[in-house]
Amino acid sequence: MPKAGYPADWSRALELLLVDPDRGMNLRNDILHGLTDTPPRHHVALILQAALYLLSHAHGERTPPETAT
């Protein structure tokens, strides 16, 4: 994701949210493989927030942080 222009901190946050089974929530695995029936509301909210962030960044609504020179 950083190579695509997304900030590294959000890349790590999404990794923890969606795919890291050791330190994160691993929601992608739980939901796509049917390990959970209906995700709790707070998990759905986190996924929606992440999706909205990605969409806003992809459509230019967010700009990368300024770097100090």
CHARMM internal coordinates of N, CA and C (Angstrom, degrees):
IC EDIT
DIST 1 N 1 CA 1.4428
DIST 1 CA 1 C 1.5248
ANGL 1 N 1 CA 1 C 112.47
DIST 1 C 2 N 1.3348
ANGL 1 CA 1 C 2 N 119.83
DIHE 1 N 1 CA 1 C 2 N -39.90
DIST 2 N 2 CA 1.4593
ANGL 1 C 2 N 2 CA 117.97
DIHE 1 CA 1 C 2 N 2 CA 178.34
DIST 2 CA 2 C 1.5275
ANGL 2 N 2 CA 2 C 112.54
DIHE 1 C 2 N 2 CA 2 C -58.75
DIST 2 C 3 N 1.3239
ANGL 2 CA 2 C 3 N 117.49
DIHE 2 N 2 CA 2 C 3 N -35.06
DIST 3 N 3 CA 1.4730
ANGL 2 C 3 N 3 CA 119.68
DIHE 2 CA 2 C 3 N 3 CA 178.03
DIST 3 CA 3 C 1.5266
ANGL 3 N 3 CA 3 C 111.31
DIHE 2 C 3 N 3 CA 3 C -64.16
DIST 3 C 4 N 1.3294
ANGL 3 CA 3 C 4 N 116.76
DIHE 3 N 3 CA 3 C 4 N -24.99
DIST 4 N 4 CA 1.4680
ANGL 3 C 4 N 4 CA 121.19
DIHE 3 CA 3 C 4 N 4 CA 178.65
DIST 4 CA 4 C 1.5286
ANGL 4 N 4 CA 4 C 111.93
DIHE 3 C 4 N 4 CA 4 C -88.72
DIST 4 C 5 N 1.3394
ANGL 4 CA 4 C 5 N 116.89
DIHE 4 N 4 CA 4 C 5 N 1.47
DIST 5 N 5 CA 1.4534
ANGL 4 C 5 N 5 CA 119.87
DIHE 4 CA 4 C 5 N 5 CA 176.91
DIST 5 CA 5 C 1.5158
ANGL 5 N 5 CA 5 C 115.28
DIHE 4 C 5 N 5 CA 5 C 100.38
DIST 5 C 6 N 1.3144
ANGL 5 CA 5 C 6 N 117.47
DIHE 5 N 5 CA 5 C 6 N 1.31
DIST 6 N 6 CA 1.4661
ANGL 5 C 6 N 6 CA 120.04
DIHE 5 CA 5 C 6 N 6 CA 177.89
DIST 6 CA 6 C 1.5256
ANGL 6 N 6 CA 6 C 109.28
DIHE 5 C 6 N 6 CA 6 C -82.70
DIST 6 C 7 N 1.3143
ANGL 6 CA 6 C 7 N 118.16
DIHE 6 N 6 CA 6 C 7 N 142.65
DIST 7 N 7 CA 1.4601
ANGL 6 C 7 N 7 CA 120.64
DIHE 6 CA 6 C 7 N 7 CA 178.85
DIST 7 CA 7 C 1.5340
ANGL 7 N 7 CA 7 C 111.57
DIHE 6 C 7 N 7 CA 7 C -61.77
DIST 7 C 8 N 1.3158
ANGL 7 CA 7 C 8 N 115.81
DIHE 7 N 7 CA 7 C 8 N 143.66
DIST 8 N 8 CA 1.4660
ANGL 7 C 8 N 8 CA 121.16
DIHE 7 CA 7 C 8 N 8 CA -177.91
DIST 8 CA 8 C 1.5268
ANGL 8 N 8 CA 8 C 112.39
DIHE 7 C 8 N 8 CA 8 C -61.32
DIST 8 C 9 N 1.3375
ANGL 8 CA 8 C 9 N 117.47
DIHE 8 N 8 CA 8 C 9 N -34.24
DIST 9 N 9 CA 1.4657
ANGL 8 C 9 N 9 CA 118.77
DIHE 8 CA 8 C 9 N 9 CA -179.07
DIST 9 CA 9 C 1.5227
ANGL 9 N 9 CA 9 C 111.31
DIHE 8 C 9 N 9 CA 9 C -65.89
DIST 9 C 10 N 1.3310
ANGL 9 CA 9 C 10 N 117.55
DIHE 9 N 9 CA 9 C 10 N -36.50
DIST 10 N 10 CA 1.4620
ANGL 9 C 10 N 10 CA 119.31
DIHE 9 CA 9 C 10 N 10 CA 176.94
DIST 10 CA 10 C 1.5186
ANGL 10 N 10 CA 10 C 111.15
DIHE 9 C 10 N 10 CA 10 C -72.64
DIST 10 C 11 N 1.3018
ANGL 10 CA 10 C 11 N 117.18
DIHE 10 N 10 CA 10 C 11 N -32.78
DIST 11 N 11 CA 1.4658
ANGL 10 C 11 N 11 CA 119.69
DIHE 10 CA 10 C 11 N 11 CA 175.97
DIST 11 CA 11 C 1.5174
ANGL 11 N 11 CA 11 C 109.92
DIHE 10 C 11 N 11 CA 11 C -60.36
DIST 11 C 12 N 1.3162
ANGL 11 CA 11 C 12 N 116.32
DIHE 11 N 11 CA 11 C 12 N -44.34
DIST 12 N 12 CA 1.4651
ANGL 11 C 12 N 12 CA 120.68
DIHE 11 CA 11 C 12 N 12 CA 179.47
DIST 12 CA 12 C 1.5243
ANGL 12 N 12 CA 12 C 111.10
DIHE 11 C 12 N 12 CA 12 C -67.48
DIST 12 C 13 N 1.3210
ANGL 12 CA 12 C 13 N 116.82
DIHE 12 N 12 CA 12 C 13 N -41.13
DIST 13 N 13 CA 1.4687
ANGL 12 C 13 N 13 CA 120.25
DIHE 12 CA 12 C 13 N 13 CA 178.94
DIST 13 CA 13 C 1.5289
ANGL 13 N 13 CA 13 C 110.70
DIHE 12 C 13 N 13 CA 13 C -61.07
DIST 13 C 14 N 1.3197
ANGL 13 CA 13 C 14 N 116.87
DIHE 13 N 13 CA 13 C 14 N -43.14
DIST 14 N 14 CA 1.4666
ANGL 13 C 14 N 14 CA 119.85
DIHE 13 CA 13 C 14 N 14 CA 179.38
DIST 14 CA 14 C 1.5281
ANGL 14 N 14 CA 14 C 111.11
DIHE 13 C 14 N 14 CA 14 C -68.05
DIST 14 C 15 N 1.3155
ANGL 14 CA 14 C 15 N 116.38
DIHE 14 N 14 CA 14 C 15 N -37.42
DIST 15 N 15 CA 1.4627
ANGL 14 C 15 N 15 CA 119.40
DIHE 14 CA 14 C 15 N 15 CA 176.96
DIST 15 CA 15 C 1.5283
ANGL 15 N 15 CA 15 C 110.26
DIHE 14 C 15 N 15 CA 15 C -60.78
DIST 15 C 16 N 1.3268
ANGL 15 CA 15 C 16 N 116.72
DIHE 15 N 15 CA 15 C 16 N -45.57
DIST 16 N 16 CA 1.4627
ANGL 15 C 16 N 16 CA 120.20
DIHE 15 CA 15 C 16 N 16 CA 178.58
DIST 16 CA 16 C 1.5259
ANGL 16 N 16 CA 16 C 111.69
DIHE 15 C 16 N 16 CA 16 C -64.35
DIST 16 C 17 N 1.3039
ANGL 16 CA 16 C 17 N 117.18
DIHE 16 N 16 CA 16 C 17 N -40.34
DIST 17 N 17 CA 1.4587
ANGL 16 C 17 N 17 CA 121.78
DIHE 16 CA 16 C 17 N 17 CA -178.83
DIST 17 CA 17 C 1.5254
ANGL 17 N 17 CA 17 C 111.99
DIHE 16 C 17 N 17 CA 17 C -67.68
DIST 17 C 18 N 1.3289
ANGL 17 CA 17 C 18 N 116.08
DIHE 17 N 17 CA 17 C 18 N -44.22
DIST 18 N 18 CA 1.4570
ANGL 17 C 18 N 18 CA 119.09
DIHE 17 CA 17 C 18 N 18 CA -168.13
DIST 18 CA 18 C 1.5235
ANGL 18 N 18 CA 18 C 115.77
DIHE 17 C 18 N 18 CA 18 C -102.35
DIST 18 C 19 N 1.3297
ANGL 18 CA 18 C 19 N 119.48
DIHE 18 N 18 CA 18 C 19 N -35.14
DIST 19 N 19 CA 1.4639
ANGL 18 C 19 N 19 CA 117.33
DIHE 18 CA 18 C 19 N 19 CA -168.05
DIST 19 CA 19 C 1.5230
ANGL 19 N 19 CA 19 C 117.11
DIHE 18 C 19 N 19 CA 19 C -132.92
DIST 19 C 20 N 1.2967
ANGL 19 CA 19 C 20 N 121.20
DIHE 19 N 19 CA 19 C 20 N -6.71
DIST 20 N 20 CA 1.4709
ANGL 19 C 20 N 20 CA 120.79
DIHE 19 CA 19 C 20 N 20 CA -176.65
DIST 20 CA 20 C 1.5297
ANGL 20 N 20 CA 20 C 110.09
DIHE 19 C 20 N 20 CA 20 C -89.46
DIST 20 C 21 N 1.3497
ANGL 20 CA 20 C 21 N 117.88
DIHE 20 N 20 CA 20 C 21 N 105.04
DIST 21 N 21 CA 1.4636
ANGL 20 C 21 N 21 CA 119.77
DIHE 20 CA 20 C 21 N 21 CA -176.19
DIST 21 CA 21 C 1.5330
ANGL 21 N 21 CA 21 C 113.76
DIHE 20 C 21 N 21 CA 21 C -75.48
DIST 21 C 22 N 1.3209
ANGL 21 CA 21 C 22 N 117.81
DIHE 21 N 21 CA 21 C 22 N -21.12
DIST 22 N 22 CA 1.4652
ANGL 21 C 22 N 22 CA 120.25
DIHE 21 CA 21 C 22 N 22 CA -176.04
DIST 22 CA 22 C 1.5275
ANGL 22 N 22 CA 22 C 112.98
DIHE 21 C 22 N 22 CA 22 C -84.85
DIST 22 C 23 N 1.3315
ANGL 22 CA 22 C 23 N 117.75
DIHE 22 N 22 CA 22 C 23 N -43.78
DIST 23 N 23 CA 1.4577
ANGL 22 C 23 N 23 CA 121.08
DIHE 22 CA 22 C 23 N 23 CA -176.28
DIST 23 CA 23 C 1.5191
ANGL 23 N 23 CA 23 C 113.40
DIHE 22 C 23 N 23 CA 23 C -115.80
DIST 23 C 24 N 1.3166
ANGL 23 CA 23 C 24 N 117.27
DIHE 23 N 23 CA 23 C 24 N -12.49
DIST 24 N 24 CA 1.4583
ANGL 23 C 24 N 24 CA 120.39
DIHE 23 CA 23 C 24 N 24 CA -174.96
DIST 24 CA 24 C 1.5162
ANGL 24 N 24 CA 24 C 113.25
DIHE 23 C 24 N 24 CA 24 C -111.84
DIST 24 C 25 N 1.3193
ANGL 24 CA 24 C 25 N 114.97
DIHE 24 N 24 CA 24 C 25 N -167.33
DIST 25 N 25 CA 1.4580
ANGL 24 C 25 N 25 CA 121.25
DIHE 24 CA 24 C 25 N 25 CA -176.86
DIST 25 CA 25 C 1.5300
ANGL 25 N 25 CA 25 C 112.52
DIHE 24 C 25 N 25 CA 25 C -87.91
DIST 25 C 26 N 1.3424
ANGL 25 CA 25 C 26 N 117.97
DIHE 25 N 25 CA 25 C 26 N -24.87
DIST 26 N 26 CA 1.4637
ANGL 25 C 26 N 26 CA 122.43
DIHE 25 CA 25 C 26 N 26 CA 177.26
DIST 26 CA 26 C 1.5344
ANGL 26 N 26 CA 26 C 112.16
DIHE 25 C 26 N 26 CA 26 C 55.99
DIST 26 C 27 N 1.3194
ANGL 26 CA 26 C 27 N 116.30
DIHE 26 N 26 CA 26 C 27 N 40.56
DIST 27 N 27 CA 1.4682
ANGL 26 C 27 N 27 CA 120.54
DIHE 26 CA 26 C 27 N 27 CA -175.33
DIST 27 CA 27 C 1.5241
ANGL 27 N 27 CA 27 C 113.40
DIHE 26 C 27 N 27 CA 27 C -64.02
DIST 27 C 28 N 1.3284
ANGL 27 CA 27 C 28 N 118.06
DIHE 27 N 27 CA 27 C 28 N -32.71
DIST 28 N 28 CA 1.4599
ANGL 27 C 28 N 28 CA 119.99
DIHE 27 CA 27 C 28 N 28 CA 179.20
DIST 28 CA 28 C 1.5163
ANGL 28 N 28 CA 28 C 110.22
DIHE 27 C 28 N 28 CA 28 C -58.51
DIST 28 C 29 N 1.3099
ANGL 28 CA 28 C 29 N 116.55
DIHE 28 N 28 CA 28 C 29 N -47.64
DIST 29 N 29 CA 1.4553
ANGL 28 C 29 N 29 CA 120.99
DIHE 28 CA 28 C 29 N 29 CA -179.54
DIST 29 CA 29 C 1.5248
ANGL 29 N 29 CA 29 C 111.15
DIHE 28 C 29 N 29 CA 29 C -63.78
DIST 29 C 30 N 1.3246
ANGL 29 CA 29 C 30 N 116.58
DIHE 29 N 29 CA 29 C 30 N -47.39
DIST 30 N 30 CA 1.4646
ANGL 29 C 30 N 30 CA 120.69
DIHE 29 CA 29 C 30 N 30 CA -177.15
DIST 30 CA 30 C 1.5266
ANGL 30 N 30 CA 30 C 112.12
DIHE 29 C 30 N 30 CA 30 C -61.06
DIST 30 C 31 N 1.3132
ANGL 30 CA 30 C 31 N 116.63
DIHE 30 N 30 CA 30 C 31 N -42.33
DIST 31 N 31 CA 1.4690
ANGL 30 C 31 N 31 CA 120.45
DIHE 30 CA 30 C 31 N 31 CA -175.67
DIST 31 CA 31 C 1.5259
ANGL 31 N 31 CA 31 C 111.42
DIHE 30 C 31 N 31 CA 31 C -79.92
DIST 31 C 32 N 1.3363
ANGL 31 CA 31 C 32 N 117.32
DIHE 31 N 31 CA 31 C 32 N -48.59
DIST 32 N 32 CA 1.4687
ANGL 31 C 32 N 32 CA 119.65
DIHE 31 CA 31 C 32 N 32 CA -175.68
DIST 32 CA 32 C 1.5207
ANGL 32 N 32 CA 32 C 113.78
DIHE 31 C 32 N 32 CA 32 C -69.59
DIST 32 C 33 N 1.3212
ANGL 32 CA 32 C 33 N 116.84
DIHE 32 N 32 CA 32 C 33 N -26.82
DIST 33 N 33 CA 1.4584
ANGL 32 C 33 N 33 CA 119.42
DIHE 32 CA 32 C 33 N 33 CA 179.96
DIST 33 CA 33 C 1.5231
ANGL 33 N 33 CA 33 C 112.46
DIHE 32 C 33 N 33 CA 33 C -99.01
DIST 33 C 34 N 1.3184
ANGL 33 CA 33 C 34 N 116.34
DIHE 33 N 33 CA 33 C 34 N 10.26
DIST 34 N 34 CA 1.4564
ANGL 33 C 34 N 34 CA 120.48
DIHE 33 CA 33 C 34 N 34 CA 174.77
DIST 34 CA 34 C 1.5146
ANGL 34 N 34 CA 34 C 114.75
DIHE 33 C 34 N 34 CA 34 C 68.38
DIST 34 C 35 N 1.3326
ANGL 34 CA 34 C 35 N 117.43
DIHE 34 N 34 CA 34 C 35 N 26.67
DIST 35 N 35 CA 1.4563
ANGL 34 C 35 N 35 CA 120.40
DIHE 34 CA 34 C 35 N 35 CA -179.83
DIST 35 CA 35 C 1.5259
ANGL 35 N 35 CA 35 C 111.74
DIHE 34 C 35 N 35 CA 35 C -80.11
DIST 35 C 36 N 1.3102
ANGL 35 CA 35 C 36 N 115.97
DIHE 35 N 35 CA 35 C 36 N -9.57
DIST 36 N 36 CA 1.4604
ANGL 35 C 36 N 36 CA 121.67
DIHE 35 CA 35 C 36 N 36 CA 175.68
DIST 36 CA 36 C 1.5229
ANGL 36 N 36 CA 36 C 108.01
DIHE 35 C 36 N 36 CA 36 C -135.02
DIST 36 C 37 N 1.3113
ANGL 36 CA 36 C 37 N 116.93
DIHE 36 N 36 CA 36 C 37 N 137.40
DIST 37 N 37 CA 1.4655
ANGL 36 C 37 N 37 CA 120.35
DIHE 36 CA 36 C 37 N 37 CA 179.80
DIST 37 CA 37 C 1.5239
ANGL 37 N 37 CA 37 C 110.56
DIHE 36 C 37 N 37 CA 37 C -67.59
DIST 37 C 38 N 1.2916
ANGL 37 CA 37 C 38 N 115.09
DIHE 37 N 37 CA 37 C 38 N -75.08
DIST 38 N 38 CA 1.4595
ANGL 37 C 38 N 38 CA 121.18
DIHE 37 CA 37 C 38 N 38 CA 178.55
DIST 38 CA 38 C 1.5183
ANGL 38 N 38 CA 38 C 107.25
DIHE 37 C 38 N 38 CA 38 C -119.75
DIST 38 C 39 N 1.3373
ANGL 38 CA 38 C 39 N 116.96
DIHE 38 N 38 CA 38 C 39 N 121.41
DIST 39 N 39 CA 1.4596
ANGL 38 C 39 N 39 CA 117.78
DIHE 38 CA 38 C 39 N 39 CA -179.20
DIST 39 CA 39 C 1.5257
ANGL 39 N 39 CA 39 C 111.10
DIHE 38 C 39 N 39 CA 39 C -63.91
DIST 39 C 40 N 1.3369
ANGL 39 CA 39 C 40 N 116.83
DIHE 39 N 39 CA 39 C 40 N 146.86
DIST 40 N 40 CA 1.4604
ANGL 39 C 40 N 40 CA 119.94
DIHE 39 CA 39 C 40 N 40 CA 176.41
DIST 40 CA 40 C 1.5307
ANGL 40 N 40 CA 40 C 110.40
DIHE 39 C 40 N 40 CA 40 C -61.46
DIST 40 C 41 N 1.3072
ANGL 40 CA 40 C 41 N 115.82
DIHE 40 N 40 CA 40 C 41 N 155.09
DIST 41 N 41 CA 1.4654
ANGL 40 C 41 N 41 CA 121.25
DIHE 40 CA 40 C 41 N 41 CA -176.51
DIST 41 CA 41 C 1.5224
ANGL 41 N 41 CA 41 C 112.39
DIHE 40 C 41 N 41 CA 41 C -56.73
DIST 41 C 42 N 1.3252
ANGL 41 CA 41 C 42 N 117.55
DIHE 41 N 41 CA 41 C 42 N -38.03
DIST 42 N 42 CA 1.4632
ANGL 41 C 42 N 42 CA 118.89
DIHE 41 CA 41 C 42 N 42 CA -178.05
DIST 42 CA 42 C 1.5283
ANGL 42 N 42 CA 42 C 111.47
DIHE 41 C 42 N 42 CA 42 C -70.01
DIST 42 C 43 N 1.3215
ANGL 42 CA 42 C 43 N 118.81
DIHE 42 N 42 CA 42 C 43 N -28.82
DIST 43 N 43 CA 1.4676
ANGL 42 C 43 N 43 CA 120.52
DIHE 42 CA 42 C 43 N 43 CA 174.47
DIST 43 CA 43 C 1.5192
ANGL 43 N 43 CA 43 C 110.12
DIHE 42 C 43 N 43 CA 43 C -69.77
DIST 43 C 44 N 1.3114
ANGL 43 CA 43 C 44 N 116.99
DIHE 43 N 43 CA 43 C 44 N -42.12
DIST 44 N 44 CA 1.4630
ANGL 43 C 44 N 44 CA 120.93
DIHE 43 CA 43 C 44 N 44 CA 177.62
DIST 44 CA 44 C 1.5269
ANGL 44 N 44 CA 44 C 109.86
DIHE 43 C 44 N 44 CA 44 C -61.31
DIST 44 C 45 N 1.3239
ANGL 44 CA 44 C 45 N 116.93
DIHE 44 N 44 CA 44 C 45 N -42.12
DIST 45 N 45 CA 1.4659
ANGL 44 C 45 N 45 CA 120.86
DIHE 44 CA 44 C 45 N 45 CA 179.37
DIST 45 CA 45 C 1.5247
ANGL 45 N 45 CA 45 C 111.08
DIHE 44 C 45 N 45 CA 45 C -62.19
DIST 45 C 46 N 1.3260
ANGL 45 CA 45 C 46 N 117.57
DIHE 45 N 45 CA 45 C 46 N -41.14
DIST 46 N 46 CA 1.4621
ANGL 45 C 46 N 46 CA 120.42
DIHE 45 CA 45 C 46 N 46 CA 178.89
DIST 46 CA 46 C 1.5257
ANGL 46 N 46 CA 46 C 111.65
DIHE 45 C 46 N 46 CA 46 C -64.89
DIST 46 C 47 N 1.3203
ANGL 46 CA 46 C 47 N 116.35
DIHE 46 N 46 CA 46 C 47 N -41.34
DIST 47 N 47 CA 1.4667
ANGL 46 C 47 N 47 CA 120.27
DIHE 46 CA 46 C 47 N 47 CA 179.02
DIST 47 CA 47 C 1.5254
ANGL 47 N 47 CA 47 C 110.33
DIHE 46 C 47 N 47 CA 47 C -65.65
DIST 47 C 48 N 1.3256
ANGL 47 CA 47 C 48 N 117.66
DIHE 47 N 47 CA 47 C 48 N -43.14
DIST 48 N 48 CA 1.4634
ANGL 47 C 48 N 48 CA 120.54
DIHE 47 CA 47 C 48 N 48 CA 178.23
DIST 48 CA 48 C 1.5238
ANGL 48 N 48 CA 48 C 111.53
DIHE 47 C 48 N 48 CA 48 C -63.78
DIST 48 C 49 N 1.3214
ANGL 48 CA 48 C 49 N 117.53
DIHE 48 N 48 CA 48 C 49 N -40.78
DIST 49 N 49 CA 1.4618
ANGL 48 C 49 N 49 CA 120.55
DIHE 48 CA 48 C 49 N 49 CA 178.08
DIST 49 CA 49 C 1.5306
ANGL 49 N 49 CA 49 C 110.08
DIHE 48 C 49 N 49 CA 49 C -61.89
DIST 49 C 50 N 1.3146
ANGL 49 CA 49 C 50 N 117.06
DIHE 49 N 49 CA 49 C 50 N -44.21
DIST 50 N 50 CA 1.4605
ANGL 49 C 50 N 50 CA 120.42
DIHE 49 CA 49 C 50 N 50 CA 178.50
DIST 50 CA 50 C 1.5239
ANGL 50 N 50 CA 50 C 110.98
DIHE 49 C 50 N 50 CA 50 C -62.46
DIST 50 C 51 N 1.3223
ANGL 50 CA 50 C 51 N 117.11
DIHE 50 N 50 CA 50 C 51 N -42.73
DIST 51 N 51 CA 1.4652
ANGL 50 C 51 N 51 CA 120.78
DIHE 50 CA 50 C 51 N 51 CA 179.56
DIST 51 CA 51 C 1.5238
ANGL 51 N 51 CA 51 C 111.20
DIHE 50 C 51 N 51 CA 51 C -63.98
DIST 51 C 52 N 1.3179
ANGL 51 CA 51 C 52 N 116.94
DIHE 51 N 51 CA 51 C 52 N -42.39
DIST 52 N 52 CA 1.4655
ANGL 51 C 52 N 52 CA 120.06
DIHE 51 CA 51 C 52 N 52 CA 178.34
DIST 52 CA 52 C 1.5220
ANGL 52 N 52 CA 52 C 111.23
DIHE 51 C 52 N 52 CA 52 C -64.01
DIST 52 C 53 N 1.3178
ANGL 52 CA 52 C 53 N 116.99
DIHE 52 N 52 CA 52 C 53 N -39.79
DIST 53 N 53 CA 1.4630
ANGL 52 C 53 N 53 CA 119.93
DIHE 52 CA 52 C 53 N 53 CA 177.47
DIST 53 CA 53 C 1.5249
ANGL 53 N 53 CA 53 C 109.96
DIHE 52 C 53 N 53 CA 53 C -61.23
DIST 53 C 54 N 1.3419
ANGL 53 CA 53 C 54 N 116.92
DIHE 53 N 53 CA 53 C 54 N -49.08
DIST 54 N 54 CA 1.4649
ANGL 53 C 54 N 54 CA 120.51
DIHE 53 CA 53 C 54 N 54 CA -179.06
DIST 54 CA 54 C 1.5215
ANGL 54 N 54 CA 54 C 111.73
DIHE 53 C 54 N 54 CA 54 C -60.03
DIST 54 C 55 N 1.3162
ANGL 54 CA 54 C 55 N 116.34
DIHE 54 N 54 CA 54 C 55 N -42.84
DIST 55 N 55 CA 1.4635
ANGL 54 C 55 N 55 CA 119.76
DIHE 54 CA 54 C 55 N 55 CA 178.83
DIST 55 CA 55 C 1.5220
ANGL 55 N 55 CA 55 C 112.23
DIHE 54 C 55 N 55 CA 55 C -64.96
DIST 55 C 56 N 1.3276
ANGL 55 CA 55 C 56 N 116.83
DIHE 55 N 55 CA 55 C 56 N -42.57
DIST 56 N 56 CA 1.4655
ANGL 55 C 56 N 56 CA 119.02
DIHE 55 CA 55 C 56 N 56 CA -179.17
DIST 56 CA 56 C 1.5227
ANGL 56 N 56 CA 56 C 110.53
DIHE 55 C 56 N 56 CA 56 C -65.99
DIST 56 C 57 N 1.3098
ANGL 56 CA 56 C 57 N 117.24
DIHE 56 N 56 CA 56 C 57 N -36.92
DIST 57 N 57 CA 1.4606
ANGL 56 C 57 N 57 CA 120.67
DIHE 56 CA 56 C 57 N 57 CA 178.65
DIST 57 CA 57 C 1.5330
ANGL 57 N 57 CA 57 C 109.63
DIHE 56 C 57 N 57 CA 57 C -68.88
DIST 57 C 58 N 1.3176
ANGL 57 CA 57 C 58 N 116.72
DIHE 57 N 57 CA 57 C 58 N -44.18
DIST 58 N 58 CA 1.4644
ANGL 57 C 58 N 58 CA 121.22
DIHE 57 CA 57 C 58 N 58 CA -178.34
DIST 58 CA 58 C 1.5204
ANGL 58 N 58 CA 58 C 112.27
DIHE 57 C 58 N 58 CA 58 C -63.58
DIST 58 C 59 N 1.3154
ANGL 58 CA 58 C 59 N 117.20
DIHE 58 N 58 CA 58 C 59 N -30.10
DIST 59 N 59 CA 1.4630
ANGL 58 C 59 N 59 CA 120.95
DIHE 58 CA 58 C 59 N 59 CA -178.49
DIST 59 CA 59 C 1.5213
ANGL 59 N 59 CA 59 C 112.76
DIHE 58 C 59 N 59 CA 59 C -96.94
DIST 59 C 60 N 1.3325
ANGL 59 CA 59 C 60 N 116.55
DIHE 59 N 59 CA 59 C 60 N 13.16
DIST 60 N 60 CA 1.4476
ANGL 59 C 60 N 60 CA 120.24
DIHE 59 CA 59 C 60 N 60 CA 173.15
DIST 60 CA 60 C 1.5127
ANGL 60 N 60 CA 60 C 115.56
DIHE 59 C 60 N 60 CA 60 C 79.29
DIST 60 C 61 N 1.3131
ANGL 60 CA 60 C 61 N 117.73
DIHE 60 N 60 CA 60 C 61 N 12.25
DIST 61 N 61 CA 1.4579
ANGL 60 C 61 N 61 CA 119.74
DIHE 60 CA 60 C 61 N 61 CA 179.29
DIST 61 CA 61 C 1.5245
ANGL 61 N 61 CA 61 C 111.28
DIHE 60 C 61 N 61 CA 61 C -78.75
DIST 61 C 62 N 1.2967
ANGL 61 CA 61 C 62 N 116.41
DIHE 61 N 61 CA 61 C 62 N -17.00
DIST 62 N 62 CA 1.4682
ANGL 61 C 62 N 62 CA 120.83
DIHE 61 CA 61 C 62 N 62 CA 177.04
DIST 62 CA 62 C 1.5024
ANGL 62 N 62 CA 62 C 107.74
DIHE 61 C 62 N 62 CA 62 C -120.64
DIST 62 C 63 N 1.2927
ANGL 62 CA 62 C 63 N 116.16
DIHE 62 N 62 CA 62 C 63 N 142.81
DIST 63 N 63 CA 1.4519
ANGL 62 C 63 N 63 CA 119.91
DIHE 62 CA 62 C 63 N 63 CA 178.31
DIST 63 CA 63 C 1.5193
ANGL 63 N 63 CA 63 C 108.07
DIHE 62 C 63 N 63 CA 63 C -115.16
DIST 63 C 64 N 1.3301
ANGL 63 CA 63 C 64 N 116.33
DIHE 63 N 63 CA 63 C 64 N 150.79
DIST 64 N 64 CA 1.4585
ANGL 63 C 64 N 64 CA 118.85
DIHE 63 CA 63 C 64 N 64 CA 178.19
DIST 64 CA 64 C 1.5269
ANGL 64 N 64 CA 64 C 110.23
DIHE 63 C 64 N 64 CA 64 C -61.33
DIST 64 C 65 N 1.3374
ANGL 64 CA 64 C 65 N 117.64
DIHE 64 N 64 CA 64 C 65 N 151.26
DIST 65 N 65 CA 1.4502
ANGL 64 C 65 N 65 CA 119.96
DIHE 64 CA 64 C 65 N 65 CA 179.01
DIST 65 CA 65 C 1.5204
ANGL 65 N 65 CA 65 C 110.96
DIHE 64 C 65 N 65 CA 65 C -63.92
DIST 65 C 66 N 1.3268
ANGL 65 CA 65 C 66 N 115.89
DIHE 65 N 65 CA 65 C 66 N 149.16
DIST 66 N 66 CA 1.4539
ANGL 65 C 66 N 66 CA 121.09
DIHE 65 CA 65 C 66 N 66 CA 177.08
DIST 66 CA 66 C 1.5182
ANGL 66 N 66 CA 66 C 109.23
DIHE 65 C 66 N 66 CA 66 C -66.75
DIST 66 C 67 N 1.3252
ANGL 66 CA 66 C 67 N 116.45
DIHE 66 N 66 CA 66 C 67 N 140.47
DIST 67 N 67 CA 1.4527
ANGL 66 C 67 N 67 CA 119.59
DIHE 66 CA 66 C 67 N 67 CA 175.69
DIST 67 CA 67 C 1.5128
ANGL 67 N 67 CA 67 C 109.06
DIHE 66 C 67 N 67 CA 67 C -101.12
DIST 67 C 68 N 1.3166
ANGL 67 CA 67 C 68 N 115.67
DIHE 67 N 67 CA 67 C 68 N 141.78
DIST 68 N 68 CA 1.4665
ANGL 67 C 68 N 68 CA 120.23
DIHE 67 CA 67 C 68 N 68 CA -179.95
DIST 68 CA 68 C 1.5185
ANGL 68 N 68 CA 68 C 109.38
DIHE 67 C 68 N 68 CA 68 C -73.86
DIST 68 C 69 N 1.3058
ANGL 68 CA 68 C 69 N 115.99
DIHE 68 N 68 CA 68 C 69 N 139.43
DIST 69 N 69 CA 1.4739
ANGL 68 C 69 N 69 CA 119.65
DIHE 68 CA 68 C 69 N 69 CA 178.17
DIST 69 CA 69 C 1.4988
ANGL 69 N 69 CA 69 C 111.14
DIHE 68 C 69 N 69 CA 69 C -115.63
END
COOR INIT
IC SEED 1 N 1 CA 1 C
IC BUILD
